Amino acid sequence: MTGRRVTNGQPDGDEHQRFARYLQDLAAVAAEDEVELVAEVLRDPDATMAQSAVVRHVDRRAAQLLSDPQFASWERDLATVIGEREFLKRRLREWALLRSVTLGEPWTAEELTTASDWLQRKATDMVTASDALILLAREGRTRRVRAAATVRIRQGDQHAG
């Protein structure tokens, strides 16, 4: 599928070449082949590099699908291939949380306040829900998140007035 060649049980090219090839392949993969390709990438002997390529793909695809009704099935399918890789599981869960907050679906204050710095920064950029922004302005994990949420709230107040 990726055109990856294997010699003596090892994939061709160094990890930088494979990483670039994986990113290219993941960017071009058809939806019906995505899970299979992600599984192939995750079988690479360099687990750190492989997971880095997959998280970039997850970030790109999740952003594309954020308001799409297919998001939930995409998330489930990807979760099966990600398995017990904690960082990838968390990133996928956090995209689902961001989707919930963005679309006004159920979420809890605890989910948002215990989320990673990455998610909280992403939320302050994307979310328009005042309750989420107020929560992040008060209880965000970092000063940067709290300040960004405060700025977004003020911007919303200016546009409302």
N, C-alpha and C positions, 0 to 999 in steps of 0.2 A: 504494500500500500504506500509506504513512504519512499520506495525505491532504495531503501537501505540495504546495503550489501553486508554480509557477514562473512568474515574470514576467521577460521580457527575458533569459532564460537564467539568472536568479538566483533562488534559493529565496526565498519570502516570509518575512518576519520577520527580526529581527536574530539574531545567533548565540545569544543567551540564550534567545530564544523557541524557536529550532530545537533547541537543546540539550535544553530541557525537553520538547519534543515528541518528540524522539528517545528520551529516557529512558522516557517514557510508552509509546511504541510498542514499544520493545524489551522492556519489562516484560510487555507483553500479547501479544507475538507467539506464534503457534502454532509448535511445533517444526519443522514442515515448511516454514514461511515464514521461519525465522530467518536462514538464510544469505543469502537474497535481501535481507532488510531490512538486515542488517549491510553488505552490499555497497552498498546505496543510501545508507546513512548515510555510509560512507567516501567516497562521491563528492561529498560536500558541499564547496563551495569553501574552507571554513575547516577545513583538515586537522587542526589542533590540537584544535579543538572536537569534530570528528567522532571522532577517536581517543579523546578523553576520554570521550565517550558510550559508545563501544564497549568501552573497558576496564572501565567500570563494569558494563556488561552481562556481559562475560566473567567478572568477579569474582562477580557474582550467580549466573550460570548454572553456573559451575564449582563453586561451593560447593554448589549444589543437586544436581549430578550426581556429586559427588566419589566416592561409593561405588557409583554406578550403572554397570552393565555398558555402558551406552550412551556413557559418557564418551569412550572411545577414538574412536568414530565421530564424535561431536560435535566432538572436538578436530581430527580430520582435516578434516572439512567446514569448520570455521571457519578452519583454517590456509590452506586454498585461497583464501578470500576476503580474508584478512588480507594475504596476499602477502609483500612485502618490508618491511613496516612493522615496523622492529626492535623498538620498545617493545612492540607488541602481540604479536609473535612470542615475545618473551622471557616476557611475562606468561603466555601460553598454555603455553609449555614449563615454566614454574615451577609452574603448576597441575598439570601432568602429574607433575612431580617430587613435589609435595606429596601427590598421590594415591598414588604409589608408596610413599612413606615411610609414609603413613597406613595403607595396606592391607597393608604387609609385602611389597610387590613389590620386585624388584631396584632398587637405587640405589647410587651410590658416594659415598664421603666427599667426593671432589673436587666432585661436583655440588652437594652441600649447602653446603660451605664457600665455594664461589665464587658461590653464588646471591646475589641482591640482598638488601639489608637488609629489604625488604618480605617476601620469601619466608621469610627466617630468623625474622622476628618472627611471621609467620603460623604457621610450624612450631612455634615455642615455645608458641603458644596451642593448637594443634590436635593435635599429634603425641603419642602415648603411648609410642612405641617408645623404650626406654631407650638403645639405641645411638645413635639420632639426637639425643636430648637430651644425652647425655654429650658427643657430638661438638660440638654447639652450645655447651655450657657451656665447653668447652676452646678451641674454635676459631671461635666465632661472630665475625662481622665487627665487631660493636660491643659495648661494655660492656653496653648495654641487653639485647642478645640473650643474652650470656653469663650475665648475672644472672637473666634470666627463665628460661632453661633450667635453671640451678642450682636455682631455686625450684621448678620443676616436678619435678625429680628428688627434691628433699627431700619434696615433697608425696606423691610416689609411694612413697617409703620409709616415710612416716608411715602411709599407707593399707595398706601391706604388713605392717606390724608390729603 
